[in-house]
Amino acid sequence: MFGVLVMRLAAVGVLLLVASVGMAQAPADNAVTIRYVLSLRQPDGGFVSHKPDPKGAKETNSSLRATSAAVRAIKYLGGELPNRELTAKFVESCYDPASGTFADTPKGKGDITLTAVGMMAAAELLPKFDYDPAIRYLTANAKTFEERRIAVAGMEAGKKFAPVTAQWFAETEKTRNPDGTYGKGDALARDTGGTAAMIVRAGGKIPAEQLKAVVAAIQNGQRADGGFGKAGEGSDLETSYRVMRAMYLLKIEPKDPAALRQFLSMCANKDGGYAVQPGNPSGAGSTYYAAAIMGWMKK
């Protein structure tokens, strides 16, 4: 009798332990995360990347980069952005139609990354936005792989790709490994995923003879903590987001979806936001990465 009782108590203990671990690792509730994102909103309709330090200056400048991330995070989380017109006005104020560029703040200096980010925000908030000047700017100025990768993302938002992207892809092919992957070592999953996503976003395809190696490189790049990371560094949400976008576009799953969800949980903070790496403060960008990953994993 005593032995049976001990076994039953042990079983209950195991169940409680499993339940408590599951609760500790559960991602932040969507409604809580949306409240966190909205807490970053400023009176001008824009968003800041992190919550202002209570001991710091009272006035905080909104950022186009943070605003674009916040708006898209709310969308992935299934929420609604209140007073969209005010946020749209802020995004529009960061655009210079003469140069075709977006800046991070009104009347600021634009660049390739910010212009692509602005185009993504415009796709959510400015239905009548003319993307042509921005596409011309990106076409003329994107030179490196990272510049071209983000430029393609901007063009995708505008649903219009410049013919030069075919040339970009041809040049990218020169960096391809013999098996069809990109990069090497710890950077293999990140570089292969980022390149594959760029190609597929623009309507291209990964050749069948290369696809198996590409998929293997992406899936096998998942680390012991469930995330993906840069070469020589720990896992992070930005790299995980980049790799997961490729998986979503290629219609494949992570090797261990549960482990990836666990990594997301490790990046979740008590304020409802997500950090780019466990233990770091929450931010608009990293919260967007988490929201996008969770959204893709549901589909």
Buried (B, 14 or more C-beta within 10 A) or exposed (E): EEEEEEEEEEEEEEEEEEEEEEEEBEBBEBEBBBBBBBBBBBEBBBBBBBBBEEEEEEEBEBBBBBBBBBBBBBBBBEBEBEEEEBBBBBBBBBBBEEBBBBBBBBEBEBBBBBBBBBBBBBBBBBEEBEBEBBBEBBBEBBEEBEBBBBBBBBBBBBEEBBEBBEEBBEEBEEEBBEEBBBBEEBBBBBBBBBBBBBBBBBEBEBEEEBBEBBBBBBBEBBBEBBBBBBEEEEBBBBBBBBBBBBBBBBEBBBBBEEBBBBBBBBBBBEBBBBBBBBEBEBBBBBBBBBBBBBBBBEE
